[in-house]
Every structure is written in C-alpha cells, then in structure tokens.
Amino acid sequence: MSKTEENFNWNRYNRLELSQLRLGEPLPHWSLESIFGDAVPKPEDFLGRPLLLLFFSVGCPGCLGRAIPYANRTVYERGERMAVLGIHTNFEGHHFPLERLEAARENFHIRFPFYRDANYDTTLLNYGAGGTPHWVVADAAGKATYSIFGSDPNNALLRLDYVLHELLL
C-alpha cells in the first residue's frame, strides 16, 4: 500500500457509514426476526467457535445454486468445529411469505438455522454486504476476520475455503 493510499480517508466518501462491520473487531449486533419460531441468537452466542454468516435470498439464483449448497457442505464437513448461520435478506424489498421459506428449507435441504433480516435489509446494510450471497467469517473470539460477496466457485467460494481452512487449523 502506498503512502497516499495509507493516508486516504475512505470514511469521507462513505458519508452514511452504513457498514458497521470492521475486520478485527467484534461482530456488530444484528437485527433479525424469527421465521420458524426459534429464538433469535446474538453474535455473542457463538463465542468459542468460528462463525460463518451467509446473507442470502430465496429469490437469488446464485444463493440457491451455489451459496446454500456450500453452506450445507460446511455444516456437514466442519459443523463440529464451527457454526453456520443464515440471514435471509432482500435489499430489493420483496417480501417472501413463510410458505416460500419453508419450501426452500425443504427443497434445498438447508442444514443451518436462518432468520429473516429486519425491514428486509437492515443487517445486510449494517454489515456492508454487497448483495446476495454475501459471506462474513468471525473467529472464535467473535471478531470479524473476512467478508466477501459472491458465489463463484473459482473466486469467492475458493477464497472462503482457504479462510475457513486457515481459521480451523
């Protein structure tokens, strides 16, 4: 990083400061609503083991075709050593009824708990997510260590695999 880049004040251009997520800092609180009657967890409930957060939508083809299967595989392969949590969000403001979410849970064999983002996209915006799917990784101390948008197997998912592997060594 050059001296110019180092001294550049990026917050000057992010005047709204929508992203409260800071790598190396504890996960910000989220605003989630229960979908299936489960108690909504807090970030501190996951202390003691790493956490993989997936922001997704049942209206997102990349989420259904690649992100949800990746998260399911993570639960299957690493579920003893880390937690996976889904946040169903919709930055386009479209409401998905309970029946559609139940059908997705069954049809895509979703193996991780997921909750609805308050007001469609509150947590998505607070975490500075780029859309869906978006991933956030927190270490066992609850600190954000990685954030990436996408589900391309040769980019986002490959990078995510490296991060999770390193985190669990």
C-alpha positions as CSV (number, residue, x, y, z in Angstrom):
1,M,0.0,0.0,0.0
2,S,1.4,3.4,-1.0
3,K,1.7,6.3,1.5
4,T,-1.1,8.1,-0.4
5,E,-3.4,5.1,-0.1
6,E,-2.4,4.6,3.6
7,N,-3.4,8.2,4.4
8,F,-6.5,8.4,2.4
9,N,-9.7,8.9,4.4
10,W,-12.1,6.4,3.0
11,N,-14.8,7.3,5.5
12,R,-15.0,10.7,3.9
13,Y,-16.6,9.0,0.9
14,N,-18.8,6.7,3.0
15,R,-20.7,9.6,4.5
16,L,-23.6,7.4,5.6
17,E,-21.3,4.9,7.2
18,L,-23.7,2.1,6.5
19,S,-21.1,-0.6,7.2
20,Q,-20.6,-1.2,10.9
21,L,-18.5,-4.3,10.2
22,R,-14.8,-3.8,10.9
23,L,-12.4,-6.6,10.4
24,G,-10.5,-7.4,13.6
25,E,-13.4,-6.0,15.7
26,P,-16.3,-7.9,17.3
27,L,-19.3,-8.6,15.0
28,P,-21.9,-5.7,15.2
29,H,-25.3,-6.6,16.6
30,W,-27.8,-7.8,14.0
31,S,-31.5,-7.1,13.6
32,L,-33.1,-10.5,12.9
33,E,-36.6,-11.9,13.1
34,S,-37.5,-15.5,13.7
35,I,-39.0,-17.3,10.7
36,F,-39.8,-20.7,12.2
37,G,-40.4,-19.7,15.9
38,D,-36.8,-20.3,17.0
39,A,-35.2,-17.8,19.4
40,V,-33.0,-15.3,17.6
41,P,-29.4,-15.7,18.6
42,K,-27.0,-12.8,19.3
43,P,-23.4,-12.6,18.0
44,E,-22.1,-13.4,21.5
45,D,-24.0,-16.7,21.5
46,F,-21.4,-18.0,19.1
47,L,-18.3,-17.2,21.1
48,G,-15.9,-20.1,21.5
49,R,-16.0,-21.3,17.9
50,P,-15.8,-19.7,14.5
51,L,-19.0,-18.5,12.7
52,L,-19.8,-18.4,9.1
53,L,-22.6,-16.0,8.2
54,L,-24.4,-16.2,4.9
55,F,-26.6,-13.4,3.7
56,F,-28.9,-14.9,1.1
57,S,-32.3,-14.7,-0.6
58,V,-34.6,-17.4,-2.0
59,G,-35.0,-15.1,-4.9
60,C,-31.3,-15.2,-5.7
61,P,-30.1,-17.8,-8.3
62,G,-26.5,-17.8,-7.0
63,C,-27.7,-18.3,-3.5
64,L,-29.9,-21.3,-4.4
65,G,-27.4,-22.9,-6.8
66,R,-24.1,-22.3,-5.1
67,A,-24.2,-20.5,-1.8
68,I,-26.7,-22.7,0.1
69,P,-25.0,-25.9,-1.1
70,Y,-21.7,-24.5,0.0
71,A,-23.1,-23.6,3.5
72,N,-24.7,-27.0,3.7
73,R,-21.4,-28.7,2.9
74,T,-19.7,-26.5,5.5
75,V,-22.1,-27.7,8.1
76,Y,-21.6,-31.3,7.0
77,E,-17.8,-31.2,6.9
78,R,-17.0,-28.6,9.6
79,G,-20.1,-28.4,11.7
80,E,-18.4,-29.9,14.8
81,R,-15.8,-27.1,14.8
82,M,-17.7,-24.1,13.6
83,A,-21.2,-22.6,13.4
84,V,-23.1,-21.5,10.2
85,L,-25.9,-19.0,10.4
86,G,-28.1,-17.8,7.5
87,I,-29.7,-14.4,7.2
88,H,-32.5,-14.2,4.7
89,T,-32.4,-10.7,3.4
90,N,-33.8,-8.8,0.4
91,F,-32.3,-5.5,-0.4
92,E,-34.9,-5.1,-3.2
93,G,-37.7,-5.0,-0.6
94,H,-39.7,-8.0,-1.9
95,H,-41.5,-10.0,0.8
96,F,-41.2,-13.8,0.7
97,P,-44.0,-15.5,2.6
98,L,-43.4,-18.2,5.2
99,E,-44.5,-20.9,2.7
100,R,-41.8,-20.0,0.3
101,L,-39.1,-20.0,3.0
102,E,-40.4,-23.4,4.3
103,A,-40.3,-24.8,0.8
104,A,-36.8,-23.6,0.3
105,R,-35.7,-25.1,3.6
106,E,-37.1,-28.4,2.5
107,N,-36.2,-28.4,-1.2
108,F,-32.6,-27.2,-0.7
109,H,-32.1,-29.3,2.4
110,I,-30.9,-26.3,4.4
111,R,-28.9,-27.6,7.3
112,F,-28.2,-24.4,9.1
113,P,-30.5,-22.1,11.1
114,F,-31.6,-19.0,9.3
115,Y,-33.5,-15.9,10.2
116,R,-35.2,-13.0,8.4
117,D,-33.4,-9.7,8.2
118,A,-35.4,-6.9,9.9
119,N,-37.0,-4.5,7.4
120,Y,-35.8,-6.6,4.6
121,D,-32.1,-5.4,4.7
122,T,-31.2,-3.8,8.0
123,T,-28.4,-6.2,8.9
124,L,-27.3,-6.5,5.2
125,L,-26.7,-2.7,5.2
126,N,-25.2,-2.6,8.7
127,Y,-22.7,-5.3,7.7
128,G,-21.8,-3.5,4.4
129,A,-22.8,-6.6,2.3
130,G,-22.6,-6.2,-1.4
131,G,-25.9,-8.0,-2.1
132,T,-26.6,-11.7,-2.0
133,P,-24.9,-14.0,-1.4
134,H,-22.5,-12.3,0.9
135,W,-20.3,-14.1,3.5
136,V,-18.9,-12.9,6.8
137,V,-16.5,-15.0,8.9
138,A,-15.9,-14.4,12.6
139,D,-13.2,-16.2,14.7
140,A,-13.9,-18.0,18.0
141,A,-13.5,-14.7,19.8
142,G,-16.4,-13.2,17.8
143,K,-14.2,-10.9,15.7
144,A,-14.9,-10.4,12.1
145,T,-12.0,-11.8,10.1
146,Y,-13.3,-11.9,6.5
147,S,-16.1,-10.5,4.3
148,I,-16.7,-11.4,0.7
149,F,-19.6,-11.1,-1.9
150,G,-20.4,-13.8,-4.4
151,S,-20.7,-17.5,-5.0
152,D,-18.3,-18.1,-8.0
153,P,-16.6,-21.4,-7.2
154,N,-13.3,-20.2,-8.6
155,N,-13.3,-16.9,-6.7
156,A,-15.5,-16.2,-3.6
157,L,-16.1,-19.8,-2.6
158,L,-12.4,-20.8,-3.2
159,R,-11.2,-17.8,-1.1
160,L,-13.7,-18.6,1.6
161,D,-12.5,-22.2,1.7
162,Y,-8.9,-21.0,2.2
163,V,-10.1,-18.7,5.0
164,L,-12.1,-21.4,6.8
165,H,-9.2,-23.9,6.4
166,E,-6.7,-21.4,8.0
167,L,-9.1,-20.5,10.7
168,L,-9.7,-24.1,11.8
169,L,-6.0,-25.2,11.8
